[in-house]
Amino acid sequence: MIHGPCAHVNSNAPCMKHGLYKKWYPKNFAGETVQGADSYPIYRRRNNYHSFILHRAQNFANDNRWVVPYNPWLLLKYDCHINVEICSSIKSIKYLYKYIHNGPDSVAFQVQPSSDHNEVAQYVNGRWICP
């Protein structure tokens, strides 16, 4: 999968916010895959000095910096764009365990006779506050 075109070619692209990239593309060239300081992996991206024009009308040259990490099997199975990244930091594992063991959303309610009608208590008890 190739990210782009965006920036000066397409300033209305979904990856642009206030004229700046919000998806960190293009990535830098790297000789090997390493774990980054911010828990994101830095994948090997070789500078093989090959570039190609993806959209002739827009004259946007692509190279290895614009390749999105992907899984071909998932792309074919779901027929959509899927960005696949490695989750190997402690932050990622803690987030996954917290997400899995969080449980479903739940609501506790009680049916009472309508003899003592208190609108304020009914409003406070009926509010849904989510994290």
N, CA and C of each residue as an Amber inpcrd file, in Angstrom:
protein
   393
   0.8440000  -1.1710000   0.0000000   0.0000000   0.0000000   0.0000000
   0.8910000   1.2350000   0.0000000   0.4740000   2.2200000  -0.7190000
   1.2210000   3.4730000  -0.8320000   0.3930000   4.5940000  -0.2180000
   1.0240000   5.3940000   0.6400000   0.3600000   6.5530000   1.2240000
   0.5090000   7.7320000   0.2700000  -0.5460000   8.4860000   0.1100000
  -0.4460000   9.6910000  -0.6970000  -1.3930000   9.6540000  -1.8690000
  -1.3800000  10.5940000  -2.7220000  -0.6230000  11.8380000  -2.6400000
  -1.2830000  12.8440000  -1.6970000  -0.4580000  13.6430000  -1.0890000
  -0.9600000  14.6790000  -0.1910000   0.0170000  15.8540000  -0.2370000
  -0.0610000  16.7400000   0.7250000   0.7750000  17.9430000   0.8080000
   0.4460000  18.9090000  -0.3160000   1.4520000  19.3400000  -1.0660000
   1.2400000  20.3480000  -2.1050000   0.4020000  19.8060000  -3.2510000
   0.3410000  18.4870000  -3.4120000  -0.4400000  17.8910000  -4.4990000
  -1.9200000  17.8530000  -4.1450000  -2.2360000  17.5060000  -2.8950000
  -3.6200000  17.3900000  -2.4500000  -3.7070000  17.8830000  -1.0140000
  -3.9160000  19.1700000  -0.8230000  -3.9530000  19.7410000   0.5250000
  -5.2310000  19.3900000   1.2720000  -6.2430000  18.8460000   0.5880000
  -7.4850000  18.4430000   1.2430000  -7.4990000  16.9640000   1.6040000
  -6.3660000  16.2940000   1.5550000  -6.2890000  14.8690000   1.8780000
  -6.6380000  14.6470000   3.3490000  -7.2100000  13.4880000   3.6970000
  -7.5760000  13.2170000   5.0820000  -6.3830000  13.1860000   6.0340000
  -5.1800000  12.9700000   5.5130000  -3.9980000  12.9060000   6.3780000
  -3.4390000  14.2880000   6.7030000  -4.0330000  15.3310000   6.1790000
  -3.5480000  16.6880000   6.4170000  -4.4480000  17.3880000   7.4320000
  -3.8360000  18.1360000   8.3310000  -4.5850000  18.9290000   9.3010000
  -3.8910000  20.2780000   9.4250000  -4.5790000  21.3290000   9.0470000
  -4.0400000  22.6940000   9.0630000  -2.7590000  22.7960000   8.2340000
  -2.7140000  22.0860000   7.1180000  -1.5740000  22.1510000   6.2200000
  -0.3710000  21.3270000   6.6360000  -0.4900000  20.5440000   7.7100000
   0.6120000  19.7110000   8.1860000   0.2100000  18.2420000   8.1660000
   1.2110000  17.3630000   8.0700000   0.9430000  15.9270000   8.1100000
   0.5540000  15.5210000   9.5210000  -0.4670000  14.6740000   9.6500000
  -0.7810000  14.1240000  10.9610000  -0.5410000  12.6200000  11.0230000
  -0.0780000  12.0080000   9.9240000   0.2030000  10.5680000   9.8900000
   1.6950000  10.2800000   9.7580000   2.5570000  11.2790000   9.8770000
   4.0100000  11.1400000   9.8890000   4.5710000  10.5600000   8.5980000
   3.9880000  10.8810000   7.4670000   4.5450000  10.4550000   6.1760000
   5.1100000  11.6640000   5.4720000   6.1650000  11.5310000   4.7260000
   6.9400000  10.3310000   4.4280000   7.8350000   9.9450000   5.5990000
   8.0270000   8.6490000   5.7900000   8.9200000   8.1280000   6.8280000
  10.3650000   8.2880000   6.3590000  11.2840000   8.2810000   7.2910000
  12.7080000   8.3800000   6.9440000  13.2350000   7.0240000   6.4870000
  14.2770000   7.0570000   5.6710000  14.9480000   5.8200000   5.2960000
  15.6560000   5.2560000   6.5260000  15.6660000   3.9160000   6.6450000
  16.3380000   3.2520000   7.7650000  17.0030000   1.9820000   7.2590000
  18.1830000   1.6860000   7.7890000  18.9280000   0.5110000   7.3640000
  18.4180000  -0.7810000   7.9660000  17.7930000  -0.7020000   9.1550000
  17.2660000  -1.8990000   9.8140000  16.0560000  -1.5270000  10.6510000
  15.2870000  -2.5290000  11.0420000  14.1050000  -2.3140000  11.8670000
  14.5250000  -2.2480000  13.3260000  14.1130000  -1.1880000  14.0230000
  14.4290000  -1.0180000  15.4460000  13.1810000  -0.5310000  16.1730000
  13.1900000  -0.6970000  17.4960000  12.1040000  -0.1890000  18.3290000
  12.3720000   1.2810000  18.5970000  11.4230000   2.1450000  18.2600000
  11.6050000   3.5740000  18.4500000  11.4550000   3.9860000  19.9000000
  11.8710000   5.1930000  20.2240000  11.7930000   5.6990000  21.5920000
  10.3570000   5.9350000  22.0270000   9.4580000   6.2010000  21.0860000
   8.0650000   6.4880000  21.4190000   7.1690000   5.2610000  21.2570000
   7.7260000   4.0570000  21.3370000   7.0110000   2.7750000  21.2830000
   6.5790000   2.3650000  19.8880000   6.8000000   3.1810000  18.8960000
   6.4750000   2.7960000  17.5260000   7.7150000   2.2000000  16.8680000
   7.5630000   1.1230000  16.1120000   8.7310000   0.5580000  15.4340000
   9.1720000   1.4450000  14.2750000  10.4590000   1.4530000  14.0220000
  11.0090000   2.1390000  12.8580000  11.4190000   1.0380000  11.8900000
  10.6220000   0.8350000  10.8590000  10.8400000  -0.2600000   9.9280000
  11.9740000   0.0540000   8.9590000  12.6260000  -1.0120000   8.4760000
  13.6800000  -0.8490000   7.4780000  13.0620000  -0.3180000   6.1920000
  13.5990000   0.7650000   5.7240000  13.1890000   1.3690000   4.4550000
  14.4650000   1.6840000   3.6910000  14.7310000   0.8870000   2.7020000
  15.9570000   1.0560000   1.9290000  15.8220000   2.2000000   0.9390000
  16.8950000   2.9290000   0.7960000  16.9470000   3.9570000  -0.2340000
  17.5870000   3.3230000  -1.4630000  16.7500000   2.7340000  -2.3150000
  17.2730000   2.0730000  -3.5130000  17.2740000   3.0130000  -4.7210000
  17.0060000   4.2730000  -4.4820000  17.0460000   5.3130000  -5.5150000
  16.0820000   5.0360000  -6.6610000  15.0340000   4.2760000  -6.3880000
  13.9870000   4.0480000  -7.3790000  12.7580000   4.8260000  -6.9350000
  12.1940000   5.5690000  -7.8160000  10.9300000   6.2440000  -7.5350000
  10.0290000   6.0440000  -8.7420000   8.7550000   6.1850000  -8.5170000
   7.7970000   5.9880000  -9.6000000   6.6730000   6.9940000  -9.4580000
   6.0420000   7.2950000 -10.5650000   4.9190000   8.2230000 -10.5950000
   3.6430000   7.4030000 -10.4860000   2.8990000   7.6110000  -9.4010000
   1.6700000   6.8620000  -9.1760000   0.4940000   7.5130000  -9.8960000
   0.4300000   8.8280000  -9.8510000  -0.6510000   9.5750000 -10.5000000
  -0.0270000  10.5170000 -11.5290000  -0.1940000  10.2240000 -12.7830000
   0.4390000  11.0430000 -13.8320000  -0.0620000  12.4780000 -13.8270000
  -1.3540000  12.6410000 -13.6090000  -1.9160000  13.9910000 -13.6630000
  -1.3560000  14.8630000 -12.5440000  -1.0080000  14.2460000 -11.4100000
  -0.5350000  15.0270000 -10.2740000   0.9860000  15.0680000 -10.1810000
   1.6800000  14.2170000 -10.9480000   3.1400000  14.1990000 -10.9810000
   3.7250000  14.0720000  -9.5710000   3.2920000  13.0520000  -8.8460000
   3.7040000  12.8080000  -7.4660000   4.6410000  11.6080000  -7.4380000
   5.9160000  11.8160000  -7.1620000   6.9110000  10.7350000  -7.1710000
   6.9000000  10.0080000  -5.8310000   6.8000000   8.6790000  -5.8810000
   6.8070000   7.8460000  -4.6790000   8.0960000   7.0480000  -4.6130000
   8.5260000   6.7480000  -3.3920000   9.6370000   5.8340000  -3.1690000
   9.3290000   5.0350000  -1.9010000  10.3210000   4.3800000  -1.3240000
  10.0810000   3.5120000  -0.1690000   9.6070000   4.2600000   1.0750000
   9.7870000   5.5570000   1.1210000   9.3380000   6.3210000   2.2920000
   7.8220000   6.3920000   2.3890000   7.1110000   6.1480000   1.3020000
   5.6580000   6.2760000   1.2590000   4.9320000   4.9370000   1.4030000
   5.6650000   3.8410000   1.6000000   5.0320000   2.5200000   1.7260000
   4.4710000   2.3640000   3.1340000   3.1980000   1.9580000   3.2240000
   2.5110000   1.7460000   4.4960000   2.7030000   0.2890000   4.9140000
   3.0080000   0.0120000   6.2000000   3.1120000  -1.3820000   6.6420000
   1.7690000  -2.0870000   6.4570000   1.7780000  -3.2550000   5.8490000
   0.5240000  -3.9350000   5.5340000   0.7000000  -5.4400000   5.6130000
  -0.4140000  -6.1450000   5.6020000  -0.4530000  -7.6000000   5.5650000
  -1.2740000  -7.9860000   4.3440000  -0.6910000  -8.6190000   3.3280000
  -1.4270000  -8.9200000   2.0960000  -2.6490000  -9.8050000   2.3260000
  -2.5640000 -10.7410000   3.2650000  -3.6930000 -11.6270000   3.5320000
  -4.8920000 -10.8340000   4.0610000  -4.6460000  -9.8980000   4.9960000
  -5.7400000  -9.0760000   5.5270000  -6.3150000  -8.1550000   4.4560000
  -5.4530000  -7.6140000   3.5950000  -5.9420000  -6.7520000   2.5140000
  -6.9000000  -7.5000000   1.5980000  -6.5500000  -8.7340000   1.2280000
  -7.4190000  -9.5160000   0.3470000  -8.6820000  -9.9850000   1.0580000
  -8.5600000 -10.3660000   2.3200000  -9.7220000 -10.8820000   3.0570000
 -10.7790000  -9.8040000   3.2770000 -10.3810000  -8.6210000   3.7220000
 -11.3360000  -7.5710000   4.0700000 -11.5250000  -6.5360000   2.9690000
 -10.7080000  -6.5700000   1.9290000 -10.8380000  -5.6680000   0.7860000
 -10.9170000  -4.2060000   1.2260000  -9.9710000  -3.8070000   2.0670000
  -9.9330000  -2.4230000   2.5450000  -8.4920000  -2.0730000   2.9240000
  -8.2610000  -0.8340000   3.2750000  -6.9420000  -0.3730000   3.6930000
  -6.7420000  -0.7300000   5.1630000  -5.7090000  -1.4930000   5.4670000
  -5.4010000  -1.8750000   6.8420000  -3.9220000  -1.6120000   7.0820000
  -3.6420000  -0.7900000   8.0730000  -2.2690000  -0.5010000   8.4690000
  -1.8980000  -1.4800000   9.5780000  -0.8640000  -2.2900000   9.3870000
  -0.4550000  -3.3060000  10.3530000   0.8720000  -2.8830000  10.9690000
   0.8890000  -2.7260000  12.2880000   2.1040000  -2.3500000  13.0040000
   2.3610000  -3.3570000  14.1190000   3.5900000  -3.4610000  14.5580000
   3.9620000  -4.3680000  15.6430000   3.6450000  -3.7140000  16.9820000
   3.0200000  -4.4620000  17.8860000   2.7760000  -4.0080000  19.2570000
   3.7540000  -4.7410000  20.1600000   4.8480000  -4.1050000  20.5290000
   5.8630000  -4.8070000  21.3120000   6.3350000  -4.0330000  22.5370000
   5.7980000  -2.8750000  22.7870000   6.2430000  -2.1170000  23.9490000
   5.3510000  -2.4310000  25.1460000   5.8030000  -2.0690000  26.3110000
   5.0150000  -2.2790000  27.5270000   3.7160000  -1.4860000  27.4630000
   3.7680000  -0.2630000  26.9240000   2.5520000   0.5450000  26.8040000
   1.5010000  -0.1720000  25.9660000   1.9140000  -0.7830000  24.8740000
   0.9790000  -1.4780000  23.9870000   0.3450000  -2.6650000  24.6880000
   1.1520000  -3.4580000  25.3700000   0.6460000  -4.6470000  26.0500000
  -0.2950000  -4.2530000  27.1800000   0.0550000  -3.2280000  27.9490000
  -0.8270000  -2.7670000  29.0260000  -2.1590000  -2.2800000  28.4650000
  -2.1130000  -1.5630000  27.3440000  -3.3420000  -1.0790000  26.7220000
  -4.2120000  -2.2410000  26.2600000  -3.5940000  -3.2490000  25.6180000
  -4.3650000  -4.3970000  25.1330000  -5.0220000  -5.1510000  26.2830000
  -4.2950000  -5.3980000  27.3710000  -4.8870000  -6.0910000  28.5140000
  -5.9980000  -5.2670000  29.1420000  -5.7970000  -3.9830000  29.2650000
  -6.8330000  -3.1160000  29.8250000  -8.0750000  -3.1410000  28.9410000
  -7.8790000  -3.1190000  27.6330000  -8.9970000  -3.1060000  26.6900000
  -9.7540000  -4.4300000  26.7160000  -9.0340000  -5.5510000  26.7430000
  -9.6740000  -6.8710000  26.7230000 -10.4270000  -7.1430000  28.0170000
  -9.8370000  -6.8020000  29.1590000 -10.4310000  -7.1230000  30.4550000
 -11.3420000  -6.0240000  30.9860000 -11.5990000  -5.0220000  30.1920000
 -12.4690000  -3.9320000  30.6180000 -13.9090000  -4.3970000  30.7780000
 -14.3670000  -5.2860000  29.9500000 -15.7370000  -5.7740000  30.0140000
 -16.6760000  -4.8780000  29.2340000 -17.8830000  -5.3650000  29.0100000
 -18.8480000  -4.5690000  28.2440000 -19.4130000  -3.4250000  29.0810000
 -19.9690000  -2.4330000  28.3970000 -20.6410000  -1.3430000  29.0920000
 -21.8690000  -1.8950000  29.7990000 -22.1530000  -1.3710000  30.9670000
 -23.3170000  -1.8510000  31.7170000 -24.0140000  -0.6810000  32.3840000
 -25.2790000  -0.8840000  32.6600000 -26.1060000   0.1340000  33.3000000
 -26.9080000  -0.5480000  34.3930000 -26.9520000   0.0670000  35.5680000
 -27.7980000  -0.4310000  36.6540000 -29.0140000   0.4800000  36.7480000
 -30.1810000  -0.1070000  36.7920000 -31.3910000   0.7000000  36.9170000
 -32.3630000   0.0010000  37.8470000 -33.3340000   0.7800000  38.3180000
 -34.3130000   0.2680000  39.2680000 -35.6580000   0.8870000  38.9290000
 -36.6950000   0.0660000  38.9270000 -38.0460000   0.5450000  38.6580000
 -38.7180000   0.8130000  39.9950000 -39.2160000   2.0530000  40.1650000
 -39.8770000   2.4480000  41.4080000 -41.2900000   2.9060000  41.0910000
 -42.1740000   2.7950000  42.0580000 -43.5360000   3.3160000  41.8360000
 -43.4890000   4.8290000  41.6380000 -44.4230000   5.3450000  40.8780000
 -44.4120000   6.7640000  40.5230000 -45.1070000   7.6460000  41.5490000
 -45.2720000   7.1870000  42.7690000 -45.9650000   7.9860000  43.7790000
 -45.1360000   9.1920000  44.2210000 -43.8500000   9.0180000  44.4230000
 -43.0100000  10.1520000  44.8120000 -42.1370000  10.5570000  43.6200000
 -42.6320000  11.5040000  42.8410000 -41.9890000  11.9340000  41.6020000
 -41.0080000  13.0660000  41.9060000 -39.7100000  12.8210000  41.7830000
 -38.6770000  13.8090000  42.0500000 -37.8580000  13.9780000  40.7700000
 -38.0770000  15.0880000  40.0610000 -37.4230000  15.2900000  38.7650000
 -35.9070000  15.4200000  38.8870000 -35.4230000  16.0810000  39.9320000
 -33.9850000  16.2660000  40.0930000 -33.3060000  14.9140000  40.3160000
 -33.8320000  14.1200000  41.2160000 -33.2570000  12.7900000  41.4720000
 -33.3600000  11.9120000  40.2300000 -34.4520000  12.0440000  39.4950000
 -34.6350000  11.2550000  38.2780000 -33.5900000  11.6480000  37.2250000
 -33.2900000  12.9350000  37.1230000 -32.2860000  13.4070000  36.1720000
 -30.8950000  12.9000000  36.5580000 -30.5300000  13.0420000  37.8380000
 -29.2080000  12.6220000  38.2930000 -29.0420000  11.1150000  38.1430000
 -30.0470000  10.3450000  38.4840000 -29.9590000   8.8880000  38.3780000
 -29.9680000   8.4190000  36.9280000 -30.5320000   9.1970000  36.0310000
 -30.6490000   8.7860000  34.6370000 -29.4900000   9.2100000  33.7600000
 -28.5140000   9.9470000  34.3100000 -27.3770000  10.3880000  33.5060000
 -26.4350000   9.2370000  33.2240000 -25.8810000   9.2400000  32.0180000
 -24.8880000   8.2360000  31.6140000 -23.5560000   8.9460000  31.5020000
 -22.6380000   8.6000000  32.3700000 -21.3180000   9.2190000  32.3550000
 -20.3230000   8.1610000  31.9110000 -19.6430000   8.4390000  30.8120000
 -18.6900000   7.4610000  30.2880000 -17.2790000   8.0270000  30.3880000
 -16.2640000   7.1480000  30.4230000 -14.8790000   7.6270000  30.5610000
 -14.3740000   8.3130000  29.3180000
